[in-house]
Amino acid sequence: MKQNERIKNIQKKMKALSDEYEEYEAELEEILNTDWVKDNECTICGISGETDWHHIISQHRCREAGLEYLIRLRSNVVELCRGCHDLTTASMLRKNMEGKTRVAEDNADAEPTEKQLNYIKKLGGEAPYGLTRKGASLLIDELKNVKGDPTQTT
């Protein structure tokens, strides 16, 4: 087979693959473009009212992993009330980065104190694995907000 014929054959195969890829891309777009309808009920606590969309796998992590389609995939999103949304790890990390906690920087990454852990339990919360002092402080603040604690300081 001559070189020109081989090149044309390869180009024909590449065009077929490109067309097939475009078909898959269109099918994926169709799936991702379905309308999201809110039930206005928190997936965690069940309270009815205003809710926010919350990505289970964060948008940042999706981009970082090259899985951008997960950002628009409905099964990666839940409805949460503001109280529950503020208790998510992403929300606590955001507040942590914005410096909205009262824990000194020199021990922020240390394990939470016994006093913090007991207070979290008293407020009806649960300390997740790997919680830091700064994270415990954020969690306490959020639990106080949910409970409407009058001693909450901002």
N, C-alpha and C positions, 0 to 999 in steps of 0.2 A: 504494500500500500504506500502510495506516495505521501510525502510530508504534508502537502496541502490538504489531501483527503483526511488524514489523521487529525489535522487542526480543525477542519470543518466538523468532523465527528465529535470531537471534544467540545467544540462550541455548541453543537446541537444538544448534547447531553447536559451541558451547563445551563442552557436555556430551559430545558425541561425541568431541571432541578430548581431553577429560579421560579418558574411558574408554579411548581408544587409548593415551594416555600411561601409564595404570596397567597396561595389558597389557604394554607395553614394559618398564616398571619391573619387573614380575613376572618377565619373561623374563630380564632382566639379573640379578636376584637369584638365579635358578635357576643361571645360569652361574657366578656368583661364589661360590655356596655349595657348590661341589663340594669334597669332602674333599681335603686336601693330604696326601700320603703321602710320608714321607721315605725315601730310599734309603740314608741314612747313608753317603753317599760325597760327598766334596768335588768340586764342579763344576770347580774350578781344578786342584788337584793330584792328585785321584783317590784320596786316602787314605780308607780306610774307617774309620768310627768315629762318634763323636758330632759332629753338625753343627748349625749355626745357619741359620735362614732369613735371607737378605740381599736387601733390595729393590734392584733395579737402578736404578730411578728412586726416589729416597728418598721416604719417607712425607711428609716436610716439603714437598718439591718438588711432590708430587702435590696436596697440599692447597693450596699456594700457586698452582698452575696451575688449580685448580678441577676436578681430575681424580681425585677421591677413589676412584673405582671401581678405579683402578690399584693402590691399596694392597692390594686383595683379589684382584687378578687373578694367577693362578698363573704366567702367563708373565712377570710382572715380578719374580719371586722365584727365587733360586737357593739351593742348599744349599752352605754353606762350612764347612770345619773352622775351629776357633778361630784357628789361625795365619793362614790366608788371610783370614778375616774381619777380623782385626786389621790387615791390610795394606790394606784398602779405604780409599778417600779419606774416606768418611764416618767411619770409625773414627779415622783420623788427625786429621780436623778436630775430632771430639769431644774427643780428647785435647788437641788444640791449645787449644780453648776452655776446657778444664778446667785448663790450665796445667801439664800433665804433661810438658813438654819442658824441656831444659836450655839452650836458646838464649836469649840476651839479647833483650829486647823491642825494643831500638833497631835491631837488624839481622835480626829474625825474618823479615821479608818480603823480604829481599835474596836474590839468587841464591845457591845453595849454593856452598860453597867447593870448590876442586879436590880437597882432602883428603876432603871428604864424598863427592863423586862417586866417587872412587877406592875408598873404603871400601865404598860401596854395591855397586860392581862386584865387589870382593873377596869380599863376603858372598853373591854370586850374584844380586843384585838388579839392577833396572833403574830408572834415574831417569826418572819421567814428565815430560812437557812441563809447564813452568810450576811446577816444584818450587821451594819456598822453602827457606831455611836451616832454619827450624823444621820444615818438612815432611820435609827430609832427615834431620834429627835423629830424628824419629819413625820414619821408614822404617828407619834404621840400628838403632834400638832393637828394632823388630819383627823385622827380619832376624836380629838376634842371638838373639832369643827362639826363632825357628824353628830356628836352627842350634844352640841350646843353648850359646851363647858364655859361657864362665865369667867374662869381664871385664865382663859386663853389670851396670850399676849401676841401682838403682831409686830 
